[in-house]
Amino acid sequence: MQRRRGVRPGPNRRRVLAAGLAGLAVATAARADRPVVVASKSHGEGILLGHLIVMILERLRVPVTARLQLGPTRIVRTALTAGEIDAYPEYTGNVAFFSGTDANPVWRRADSAYAAAKAFDAARGLTWLRPAPANNTWQIAVQGGLARAERLATMADFAGAVRRGLVELAASAEFVESPAALPSFERAYDFVMPRERIVMLPGGDTAVTLRAAAQGISGVNAGMVYGTDGAIAALDVVVMSDPAGAQIVYEPAPLIRTGVLDRHPEIGPALDRVFSGLDLATLRRLNAQVAVDGDTPEAVARRYLGSLPS
């Protein structure tokens, strides 16, 4: 017989209902107290940003477990989507490859790249918080003396110097061969870098290519870099700007499971405040303290947070 609305349940049913509600309350509390697992990739900047996220959560008194230096992008991204971790610092441009849309021009502007990354991952229960205004994309740095003498500041200027036979470039095989790297610059700025004028390295260590460019090692006067490399600030080089947008934009931002933000809504504003202050000059300076001065990423992160207004 169907129960009419407004008829009170009997005492046994009330006890079962109370027990069920109590169990639900315990389960909800357990989820709220579960530590937020923060990971990072294995490279220096990723570790630094991972420490920043962990320390901010600790300041908020959010239970947190650190799994920094978890591995390369594929490992960390898989752990996040599988629910094994809850957050890590990612780069907006990487979603171009997660989504298979890397040819789309939206990835070559900071605002549209962020919007596209946010929309793609929202359907996967993930939230992109505010990115740092610092593009860690592939770029080319030119020896300071040559850049000043020839007034080289942009990739269009660099293309002209290549045509005049002035450039000897140090770069990795990936940078030279990947369609997204040097060939993308060549298409956008209408030049061809003669392969005999490239010193090709087997690895992708930009510390080596930067130093070669700055010091003229093996005749080199230009080298591939990443936009936020710490050694840029310590060496006499000029990084060529990319006004044509040949490269995908890679701005770092906390990527976090949406359910975690639902449980801890204070996390979003706190991380947004810190990451919005990590402009290009600031992130290069912090990276230099690790890559050049030899500080640990943890010490640099702690010192930086301590310098911010509370």
C-alpha positions as CSV (number, residue, x, y, z in Angstrom):
1,M,0.0,0.0,0.0
2,Q,1.4,3.4,-1.0
3,R,2.2,5.7,2.0
4,R,0.4,9.0,1.9
5,R,2.4,12.1,2.1
6,G,2.5,13.5,5.7
7,V,2.1,10.2,7.5
8,R,4.9,9.8,10.0
9,P,7.0,6.6,9.9
10,G,6.9,4.2,12.8
11,P,9.7,4.0,15.5
12,N,11.6,1.2,13.7
13,R,11.8,3.1,10.5
14,R,12.8,6.3,12.4
15,R,15.7,4.4,13.9
16,V,16.9,3.0,10.5
17,L,16.6,6.5,9.0
18,A,18.6,8.1,11.9
19,A,21.3,5.4,11.5
20,G,21.5,6.0,7.8
21,L,21.8,9.8,8.3
22,A,24.5,9.3,10.9
23,G,26.4,7.0,8.5
24,L,26.1,9.6,5.7
25,A,27.4,12.3,8.1
26,V,30.4,10.2,9.0
27,A,31.2,9.4,5.3
28,T,30.9,13.1,4.4
29,A,33.2,14.1,7.3
30,A,35.7,11.4,6.2
31,R,35.8,12.8,2.7
32,A,36.3,16.3,4.0
33,D,39.2,15.2,6.2
34,R,40.9,13.1,3.4
35,P,44.2,14.7,2.5
36,V,44.5,16.5,-0.8
37,V,47.2,14.7,-2.8
38,V,49.4,17.2,-4.6
39,A,51.9,15.9,-7.2
40,S,54.3,17.5,-9.7
41,K,56.4,16.6,-12.7
42,S,60.1,15.9,-12.3
43,H,61.6,19.1,-13.7
44,G,62.7,22.0,-11.6
45,E,59.9,24.4,-12.3
46,G,57.3,21.8,-11.8
47,I,58.8,20.8,-8.4
48,L,58.9,24.5,-7.4
49,L,55.3,25.1,-8.3
50,G,54.3,21.9,-6.6
51,H,55.9,23.0,-3.4
52,L,54.0,26.3,-3.6
53,I,50.7,24.5,-3.9
54,V,51.5,22.2,-1.0
55,M,52.6,25.1,1.2
56,I,49.5,27.2,0.4
57,L,47.2,24.3,1.3
58,E,49.1,23.8,4.6
59,R,48.6,27.5,5.4
60,L,44.9,27.1,4.8
61,R,45.0,24.1,7.2
62,V,43.8,21.8,4.5
63,P,45.1,18.2,5.0
64,V,47.6,17.6,2.2
65,T,49.9,14.8,1.1
66,A,52.8,15.6,-1.2
67,R,53.8,13.3,-4.1
68,L,56.2,15.7,-5.9
69,Q,58.5,14.6,-8.7
70,L,56.0,11.9,-9.6
71,G,57.1,11.7,-13.2
72,P,56.7,13.1,-16.7
73,T,53.5,14.6,-18.0
74,R,51.9,11.3,-19.1
75,I,52.4,9.7,-15.7
76,V,51.1,12.7,-13.7
77,R,48.1,13.3,-16.0
78,T,47.1,9.7,-15.9
79,A,47.3,9.7,-12.1
80,L,45.0,12.7,-11.9
81,T,42.4,11.4,-14.3
82,A,42.4,8.1,-12.4
83,G,41.8,9.8,-9.1
84,E,45.2,8.7,-7.6
85,I,46.2,12.3,-7.1
86,D,44.1,15.5,-6.7
87,A,46.1,18.4,-8.1
88,Y,49.4,19.3,-9.8
89,P,50.8,22.2,-11.8
90,E,50.2,21.8,-15.5
91,Y,50.7,23.9,-18.6
92,T,47.8,25.2,-20.6
93,G,49.4,24.3,-24.0
94,N,49.7,20.6,-23.1
95,V,45.9,20.3,-23.4
96,A,46.4,20.9,-27.1
97,F,48.0,17.5,-27.3
98,F,45.7,15.8,-24.7
99,S,42.8,16.9,-26.9
100,G,44.5,16.2,-30.3
101,T,43.9,19.8,-31.4
102,D,47.4,21.2,-31.5
103,A,47.0,22.7,-35.0
104,N,44.2,24.9,-33.7
105,P,45.3,28.5,-33.5
106,V,43.5,29.0,-30.1
107,W,46.5,27.5,-28.4
108,R,48.8,30.3,-29.7
109,R,47.1,33.0,-27.5
110,A,47.2,33.0,-23.7
111,D,43.6,33.9,-23.2
112,S,42.1,31.4,-25.7
113,A,44.5,28.6,-24.7
114,Y,43.4,28.9,-21.1
115,A,39.7,29.0,-22.1
116,A,40.1,25.9,-24.3
117,A,42.0,24.0,-21.6
118,K,39.4,24.9,-19.0
119,A,36.5,23.8,-21.2
120,F,38.2,20.5,-22.2
121,D,38.9,19.4,-18.7
122,A,35.6,20.6,-17.1
123,A,33.9,17.6,-18.7
124,R,36.5,15.4,-16.9
125,G,35.8,16.7,-13.5
126,L,38.9,18.9,-13.5
127,T,39.3,22.6,-12.9
128,W,42.0,24.9,-14.1
129,L,42.7,27.7,-11.7
130,R,44.2,31.0,-12.7
131,P,47.5,30.6,-14.7
132,A,50.7,32.4,-14.1
133,P,51.2,35.1,-16.7
134,A,54.5,33.5,-17.8
135,N,54.8,31.6,-21.1
136,N,57.2,28.6,-20.8
137,T,57.1,27.9,-24.5
138,W,60.0,27.2,-26.9
139,Q,62.0,30.3,-27.8
140,I,65.4,31.3,-29.2
141,A,67.9,33.3,-27.2
142,V,70.7,35.3,-29.0
143,Q,74.1,36.3,-27.6
144,G,73.8,39.7,-26.1
145,G,76.5,41.3,-28.1
146,L,75.1,40.1,-31.4
147,A,71.6,41.1,-30.5
148,R,72.7,44.6,-29.6
149,A,74.9,45.1,-32.6
150,E,72.2,43.9,-35.0
151,R,69.2,45.2,-33.1
152,L,67.6,41.8,-32.8
153,A,64.6,41.6,-30.5
154,T,61.9,39.6,-32.4
155,M,61.8,36.4,-34.4
156,A,61.3,38.6,-37.5
157,D,64.7,40.2,-36.7
158,F,66.2,36.8,-36.1
159,A,64.9,35.6,-39.5
160,G,66.7,38.5,-41.1
161,A,69.9,37.7,-39.3
162,V,69.7,34.1,-40.5
163,R,69.3,35.3,-44.1
164,R,72.5,37.4,-43.7
165,G,74.4,34.3,-42.5
166,L,74.9,35.6,-38.9
167,V,73.4,32.8,-36.8
168,E,74.9,29.6,-35.5
169,L,72.2,27.8,-33.4
170,A,72.5,25.2,-30.6
171,A,69.4,23.1,-30.3
172,S,68.2,19.6,-29.5
173,A,67.2,17.2,-32.3
174,E,63.6,17.5,-31.1
175,F,63.6,21.3,-31.5
176,V,65.0,21.0,-35.0
177,E,62.8,18.2,-36.2
178,S,59.5,18.7,-34.4
179,P,57.0,20.5,-36.6
180,A,55.9,22.4,-33.6
181,A,59.3,23.9,-32.8
182,L,61.9,25.3,-35.3
183,P,59.9,24.5,-38.4
184,S,57.0,26.4,-36.9
185,F,59.2,29.5,-36.5
186,E,60.5,29.0,-40.1
187,R,57.0,28.9,-41.5
188,A,55.7,31.9,-39.5
189,Y,58.7,34.1,-40.3
190,D,59.6,32.9,-43.8
191,F,63.2,31.7,-43.3
192,V,65.2,28.5,-43.4
193,M,67.8,27.9,-40.8
194,P,70.6,26.0,-42.7
195,R,71.1,22.7,-41.0
196,E,74.9,23.0,-41.4
197,R,74.7,26.1,-39.1
198,I,73.0,24.1,-36.3
199,V,74.9,22.4,-33.5
200,M,72.5,19.6,-32.7
201,L,72.5,18.1,-29.3
202,P,71.0,14.7,-28.4
203,G,69.2,15.9,-25.3
204,G,66.9,18.9,-24.5
205,D,68.9,20.6,-21.8
206,T,68.4,24.3,-22.4
207,A,71.0,25.1,-19.7
208,V,73.6,23.8,-22.2
209,T,72.2,25.6,-25.3
210,L,71.8,28.9,-23.3
211,R,75.4,28.7,-22.1
212,A,76.7,27.9,-25.6
213,A,74.9,30.9,-27.0
214,A,76.1,33.3,-24.2
215,Q,79.7,32.2,-24.3
216,G,80.1,31.4,-28.0
217,I,81.0,27.8,-27.4
218,S,81.9,26.1,-30.8
219,G,81.0,29.3,-32.6
220,V,77.4,29.2,-31.4
221,N,75.6,32.6,-30.9
222,A,72.0,31.5,-30.5
223,G,70.3,28.7,-28.6
224,M,66.9,27.2,-27.9
225,V,65.4,28.0,-24.5
226,Y,62.2,27.7,-22.6
227,G,60.6,31.1,-21.8
228,T,60.9,30.8,-18.0
229,D,64.4,29.3,-17.9
230,G,66.2,30.6,-14.8
231,A,69.6,30.9,-16.5
232,I,68.2,33.6,-18.9
233,A,68.5,36.1,-16.1
234,A,72.1,35.1,-15.3
235,L,73.5,35.2,-18.8
236,D,74.0,37.9,-21.4
237,V,71.4,36.8,-23.9
238,V,68.3,38.4,-25.5
239,V,65.2,36.2,-26.0
240,M,63.5,36.8,-29.3
241,S,59.8,37.6,-28.9
242,D,57.2,35.8,-31.1
243,P,54.7,38.4,-32.3
244,A,53.3,36.1,-35.0
245,G,52.4,33.5,-32.4
246,A,54.3,30.6,-34.0
247,Q,54.5,28.7,-30.7
248,I,51.8,27.2,-28.5
249,V,51.4,29.1,-25.2
250,Y,52.4,27.2,-22.1
251,E,51.3,29.0,-19.0
252,P,51.5,27.0,-15.7
253,A,48.4,26.8,-13.5
254,P,47.1,24.5,-10.8
255,L,45.0,21.7,-12.2
256,I,42.7,20.3,-9.5
257,R,39.9,17.8,-9.2
258,T,36.6,19.8,-9.0
259,G,35.3,17.7,-6.1
260,V,38.3,18.9,-4.0
261,L,37.3,22.5,-4.7
262,D,33.8,21.7,-3.6
263,R,35.0,20.4,-0.3
264,H,37.6,23.1,0.2
265,P,36.3,26.3,-1.6
266,E,39.0,28.4,0.0
267,I,41.7,26.7,-2.1
268,G,40.8,28.4,-5.4
269,P,41.1,32.1,-4.3
270,A,44.3,31.4,-2.4
271,L,46.1,29.7,-5.3
272,D,44.7,32.3,-7.8
273,R,46.3,35.1,-5.7
274,V,49.8,33.5,-5.7
275,F,49.9,32.2,-9.3
276,S,48.6,35.5,-10.7
277,G,51.8,37.2,-9.3
278,L,54.1,34.7,-11.0
279,D,54.9,36.9,-14.1
280,L,57.7,36.0,-16.5
281,A,60.4,38.0,-14.6
282,T,59.4,36.6,-11.2
283,L,59.3,33.0,-12.4
284,R,62.7,33.3,-14.2
285,R,64.1,34.8,-11.0
286,L,62.8,31.9,-8.8
287,N,64.0,29.3,-11.3
288,A,67.4,31.0,-11.3
289,Q,67.6,30.5,-7.6
290,V,67.3,26.8,-8.2
291,A,69.2,26.3,-11.5
292,V,72.0,28.9,-11.0
293,D,72.3,29.5,-7.3
294,G,71.8,25.9,-6.2
295,D,68.9,26.4,-3.8
296,T,66.3,23.7,-3.4
297,P,62.9,24.2,-4.9
298,E,61.4,23.8,-1.5
299,A,63.5,26.6,0.0
300,V,62.8,28.9,-2.9
301,A,59.1,28.3,-2.6
302,R,59.1,28.9,1.1
303,R,61.1,32.1,0.8
304,Y,58.9,33.4,-1.9
305,L,55.7,32.8,0.0
306,G,57.2,34.5,3.1
307,S,57.9,37.6,1.0
308,L,54.2,38.0,0.0
309,P,51.8,40.2,2.0
310,S,49.6,38.0,4.2
